[in-house]
Amino acid sequence: MNSQDEWIVIATFDSVARAQVAQTHLRARDIDARIEHEFSSTILPSISVSPIGVKLKVHWKQARQAYDLLEDYTSDSGDPSFL
C-alpha cells in the first residue's frame, strides 16, 4: 500500500453510534474520517455494540489534528464528553 493512501485508527468506540458522533465531529472540521466495517452493523444489527470495538480511521496526514480535536472533548476519565 502506498503511504499516501494510508488510513490509521485514531480511536476505538464501544458502538457504531458513538463512532458516528466522533466521525461527524471530525468531518465538521474538514477531517475525513471512516468507520471500519460501518455498514456491517446494518446487515448484522447484533454487532452495533462491539466487544472488540468500532474503529474510527483518518488519513495519516490528518491524524495529529484529529487526535487533538478528539482529545479536547475527552473527560478526565478518558470518556468522550460529547458522546
N, C-alpha and C positions, 0 to 999 in steps of 0.2 A: 504494500500500500504506500502510496505517495504521502509523505509527511504533510504536504499542503492540504490533503483531504482528511486528515486525521481528526477524529472526534474523541473526546475523553470524558469520563464520568466526573461530574462536578459535585453531585450529591446523590444520595440514595434515600428514598422515602418508603414508608410502610404501605402506601396506597397510591393508585393511579391518580386519584383526585388530588392528593397533596402534591404530587409531582406536577400535575397540570397547573396548579396555582403558581408554583415556582416558575414553571415554563412561561406562563403568561407574564409574570413579573419581569423576567429577563427579556422577553420579546418586546415588552413595552419600552425597554431601554435599548432597543436595536441589537440585542444579542440573540442570535438564532440558537434555539435550544430544542433538543429532541428527546423524547422519552423512548427508551429502549423497549421494544415489544409492546408499545402502547395499545395497538389495536387487538392484541390477543385477549385483552380483558373484555372486548366486545363479543368475541367469539366464545370465550370461556369466562363468564362472569365470576366464577368462583375464585379467580386469581386477581380480582380487583384489589384485594388486600393480600399482599405478598409476604410470605415468611422470609423470603430471601431479599426482598427489597425491590423497589422500582427505581431504575437508574435514569438520571437526568444527565444528558450529554450536551456539551458545547464544543464548538470548533476550538482546537488547541490555541489558536491565536487570541481567542476571547476568554480563555479560561481564568486568567487573573481577575479581569474585570467582573466576570460572572461570580466568581468566588467572593470577591469583595462585596458585591451587591447582596448576595445571599447572607453573607456574614453580618452585614448591617441589620438584618432582620432576624437574627438569631438571639434567643434569650440566653441568660446566663447558664441555664441548664442544658443548652445545646439544641433546644427545640426551636424550629422556625416560628417566630412570633406572628407572622402574617397568615399562618395556616389555621 
